[in-house]
Amino acid sequence: MPDKVNRLITRGAQLQGEMLPDTHPLAQDAYQQYHKKYPMALAIKGEVFTVLLSDIKMTDSKLGFGKKVYWKRQEQSKGVTNL
């Protein structure tokens, strides 16, 4: 039955990163791009948050019981990588 939850199938993602301040160039670009795509959002009071992801862990038991896929940003001396 489609309305039953299969408790053996687990799917989800965990994200880890750093929230960028509004003054950061990537945050300003994200704000511009978000409102370009959703111009009606300018009419609603709110904030746009920008998170620079450092790690992602995705769990998908459909790929095998307890199967996890990991992504980690490559580190460099200073600045942003993997954009």
C-alpha positions in Angstrom: 0.0 0.0 0.0 1.4 3.4 -0.9 0.1 5.0 2.3 2.2 2.7 4.6 5.7 3.8 5.7 8.4 1.3 5.1 10.6 1.7 8.2 13.4 -0.3 6.6 13.9 2.3 3.9 15.7 5.3 5.2 16.5 8.3 3.0 17.8 11.7 4.0 20.7 14.1 4.0 22.7 15.9 6.7 24.4 19.2 5.8 27.2 21.0 7.6 28.6 24.4 6.8 29.1 28.0 7.7 26.5 30.6 7.5 27.9 33.6 5.6 27.3 37.2 6.8 25.2 39.4 4.6 28.3 41.4 3.6 30.1 38.4 2.1 30.2 38.5 -1.7 28.7 35.0 -2.1 25.8 36.0 0.2 25.1 39.1 -1.8 25.2 37.1 -5.1 22.8 34.5 -3.6 20.4 37.3 -2.5 20.4 38.7 -6.0 19.9 35.3 -7.7 17.2 34.2 -5.3 15.1 37.4 -5.9 15.8 37.2 -9.7 14.2 33.7 -9.6 11.5 34.6 -7.1 10.7 38.3 -7.5 7.5 38.1 -5.5 9.6 37.3 -2.5 10.6 41.0 -2.4 7.0 41.7 -1.3 7.3 39.5 1.7 9.4 40.5 4.7 12.1 37.9 5.3 15.8 37.1 5.1 17.9 35.1 2.7 20.5 33.0 4.4 23.6 31.7 2.6 25.3 28.6 3.9 28.7 27.6 2.5 28.5 23.8 2.7 31.6 21.9 4.0 30.1 18.3 4.4 27.1 16.4 3.1 26.1 12.9 4.2 23.3 11.2 2.4 21.7 8.0 3.6 19.7 5.9 1.1 18.8 2.4 2.2 17.4 1.8 -1.3 21.1 1.6 -2.4 21.8 -1.1 0.2 21.0 -1.3 4.0 22.7 1.7 5.7 24.3 2.9 2.5 25.8 6.4 3.0 27.3 8.8 0.4 29.7 11.4 1.7 30.9 14.7 0.1 33.5 17.0 1.7 34.7 20.3 0.3 38.3 20.2 -0.7 40.4 22.5 1.5 42.6 25.2 0.2 44.7 27.9 2.0 42.2 30.8 1.8 39.0 31.5 -0.1 36.2 29.4 -1.4 36.6 26.1 -3.3 34.5 23.7 -5.3 32.0 26.3 -6.5 
